[in-house]
Amino acid sequence: MTFSVTKLAPVWVVETTVGSEPGLAYVLASRLGCLFRRVRMEMLALDSFLEGRREPRLILTSGWRSGYAALKAARRAGCPVVWCVRHEGRSAPMLRSMPFDLVVAPSPAAPTAKFCPTLGPMTIVSPALLARAGKAWQERLEHLPHPRMTVLVGAQAYRTQEEALLHGKKLAGMVNRQGGSVLLVVRDDSKPDLTDAFITGLSDTFLLVWRQGEPDEDPLLGFMACSDCVVVGGGDMAMLAEVCVADKPVFLMEREQDLRGVRGRVARRLIEDGHVRVLTDSLSPWPRHVLDEAGRVAAILRSRWAL
């Protein structure tokens, strides 16, 4: 006879995810500090699923279908439902009108009893996770001189080989003036000719490179934890939120006038709130708070529902 402690979990996570990335509901549940269990949406559709089981005290969900399946289960269990939204596409009035007990979504709007705005999407990266990665990588990187610059490159970081080369040379010059080193993580290598040009520009520095598709695990967390600053180019909102969890200066490798779309709006708010600066000719640090939206929202849920 076996017994699973997850049967006693007070928090249920109901969401359908695509790929290997954790869903927002899972991200939030992992920061609550209590047991939680993942429940398939198909199981909630069965009237017999709750019979003989400990009813949840809170359900976290994301996505339309998962959200309404969670609402149906919550009505039977008599517990609140928190719905997590990844993107900024919906207006705050619309989100506040949704039939959930709390909606968590990236938005510049003011919070209300049923609406919790975040500055960018929540991320699985936490200060504790960064600290553990730093301990694991400290010895492996001790031969690299300070100041160390972690450079994270995502999609559309540069448009041409010439632009990529110039970006690389600019960063190399800034690092070499201080006798430092570069730790490069290429998250999007769909245009290897551009990546090659960027690396060529950086080649005069002490340089450590990881490119998407290499057999080793993504070393970004260890690199950031052991660096003195972070430079990010391209990528999406989630990537911006991820690097802002580090207690380091964070610079954008792009001009502010080039920031467009939803990502651009989030980047501008990060700049306004002092989390990010556009890279000019200086790597000087400034006082900034760690951006940990998942941790902040988790604290709100623990307080509201005594988890």
HELIX and SHEET records of a PDB file:
HELIX    1   1 VAL A    5  LEU A    8  5                                   4    
HELIX    2   2 LEU A   24  ALA A   29  1                                   6    
HELIX    3   3 MET A   41  LEU A   44  1                                   4    
HELIX    4   4 TRP A   64  ALA A   77  1                                  14    
HELIX    5   5 ALA A   92  ARG A   96  1                                   5    
HELIX    6   6 PRO A  127  TRP A  137  1                                  11    
HELIX    7   7 GLN A  161  ASN A  176  1                                  16    
HELIX    8   8 PRO A  192  LEU A  202  1                                  11    
HELIX    9   9 LEU A  220  ALA A  225  1                                   6    
HELIX   10  10 MET A  237  VAL A  243  1                                   7    
HELIX   11  11 GLU A  256  ASP A  258  5                                   3    
HELIX   12  12 GLY A  261  GLU A  272  1                                  12    
HELIX   13  13 GLU A  293  TRP A  305  1                                  13    
SHEET    1   A 6 PHE A  36  ARG A  38  0                                        
SHEET    2   A 6 VAL A  11  VAL A  14  1                                        
SHEET    3   A 6 LEU A  58  SER A  62  1                                        
SHEET    4   A 6 VAL A  81  CYS A  84  1                                        
SHEET    5   A 6 LEU A 102  PRO A 106  1                                        
SHEET    6   A 6 PHE A 115  THR A 118  1                                        
SHEET    1   B 6 PHE A 206  ARG A 211  0                                        
SHEET    2   B 6 SER A 181  VAL A 186  1                                        
SHEET    3   B 6 ARG A 148  VAL A 153  1                                        
SHEET    4   B 6 CYS A 229  GLY A 233  1                                        
SHEET    5   B 6 VAL A 250  LEU A 252  1                                        
SHEET    6   B 6 ARG A 277  VAL A 278  1                                        
END                                                                             
